[in-house]
Amino acid sequence: MRVWIILLCFVMELCAESVAGLRWTPPAGWKSEGARPMRAATYMVDGAECVAFFFGAGQGGSIEANVERWKSQFRQPDGKPVDVKAGKRTIHGMAVTTLDISGDYSGMGGPMAAEKLVKSGYRLLGAIVEGPGGNIFLKFTGPSKTIAANQKKFEQLLESFEKER
């Protein structure tokens, strides 16, 4: 039995991902798309995308600026601003800001974006993990039904964040 526990711990270490002095383990069933520029990791699940962004120590803007930017990517069907369920908590000694936003999603936008495509019935679960090497910004965005079905797995992902040894 002891051998199986040691083997399981070893396999979990192999599956973990890391950046900026933090490591985490993606949930089972989420397909890794690997790292891309500014993305430490990208995961896909049933038409939804979860991205771990890392821009460098002290980069990526303040927590408040990111909360406002993410909020501005959503509108109610009548065009009014959406309400944001925001929270703060501590995970393994690190401050984490969490967000839950629903509505019509217009995405990143900005001068480099192609024509904005508004997606109705979308939801974003977001988190900003304040790590020792800088903030990691998590955005899990997709159809509300998919996000709801995977909310526990997103929480599992958040709880897996820890400082590297």
PyMOL commands that set and color helices and strands:
alter all, ss='L'
color gray80, all
select helices_A, chain A and resi 2-15+63-72+144-149+151-160
alter helices_A, ss='H'
color red, helices_A
select strands_A, chain A and resi 17-19+22-24+31-32+39-45+48-53+74-75+84-91+94-105+119-131+134-143+162-163
alter strands_A, ss='S'
color yellow, strands_A
deselect
rebuild
show_as cartoon
